[in-house]
Amino acid sequence: MTYPEHLNRSLVEIAENIGVHPSEMTVIKMSSGSDERHKELELLQGSWNPEQPWIIIDEEEHIYTLTSVESLSKIIQLLSITQSESFQLKLEKAIMQRLPIDFHDVWEVAMDRIRSLAQSRPDSTIVDLDLDWLVSEIKQKYPNLFYNIEQILGKEKHS
């Protein structure tokens, strides 16, 4: 099916984002129905396959997607995993920048501190926690968990 250029660009971009060829997408036109509570759907391209998201174009050429609850659940699960991995990598980086003697000991102290912060603030999210600040706080409280580069360099100069 041929679409106006601006819609075609949007559909091509959507296809790239979801990893399919534009010709493989299900595209549906949504029009006014018999009353305010009803809409009419017309299959413009593809099939009514519930495995793929449906791209819906309304009368004002706004583009929407409709997907199954199973697919949405998988997306949310993947986002949660990605967020967790990102958080862990940021914490790992913050710890490594401070030269820990035993990475795992510092990790455990940091995770205990994060858990206690989460319990003390049940209405807030810990996602915005400044991990550099957290690890600096741990280094100040437990300096024995980190190498003291100034001390090491100072000892080498006197040797």
Rosetta blueprint (number, residue, H / E / L):
1 M L
2 T L
3 Y L
4 P L
5 E H
6 H H
7 L H
8 N H
9 R H
10 S H
11 L H
12 V H
13 E H
14 I H
15 A H
16 E H
17 N H
18 I H
19 G L
20 V L
21 H L
22 P H
23 S H
24 E H
25 M L
26 T E
27 V E
28 I E
29 K E
30 M E
31 S E
32 S E
33 G L
34 S L
35 D L
36 E L
37 R L
38 H L
39 K E
40 E E
41 L E
42 E E
43 L E
44 L E
45 Q E
46 G L
47 S L
48 W L
49 N L
50 P L
51 E L
52 Q L
53 P L
54 W E
55 I E
56 I E
57 I E
58 D L
59 E L
60 E L
61 E L
62 H L
63 I E
64 Y E
65 T E
66 L E
67 T L
68 S L
69 V H
70 E H
71 S H
72 L H
73 S H
74 K H
75 I H
76 I H
77 Q H
78 L H
79 L H
80 S H
81 I H
82 T H
83 Q H
84 S H
85 E H
86 S H
87 F H
88 Q H
89 L H
90 K H
91 L H
92 E H
93 K H
94 A H
95 I H
96 M H
97 Q L
98 R L
99 L L
100 P E
101 I L
102 D L
103 F H
104 H H
105 D H
106 V H
107 W H
108 E H
109 V H
110 A H
111 M H
112 D H
113 R H
114 I H
115 R H
116 S H
117 L H
118 A H
119 Q H
120 S H
121 R L
122 P L
123 D L
124 S L
125 T L
126 I H
127 V H
128 D H
129 L L
130 D L
131 L H
132 D H
133 W H
134 L H
135 V H
136 S H
137 E H
138 I H
139 K H
140 Q H
141 K H
142 Y L
143 P H
144 N H
145 L H
146 F E
147 Y L
148 N L
149 I H
150 E H
151 Q H
152 I H
153 L H
154 G H
155 K H
156 E H
157 K H
158 H H
159 S L
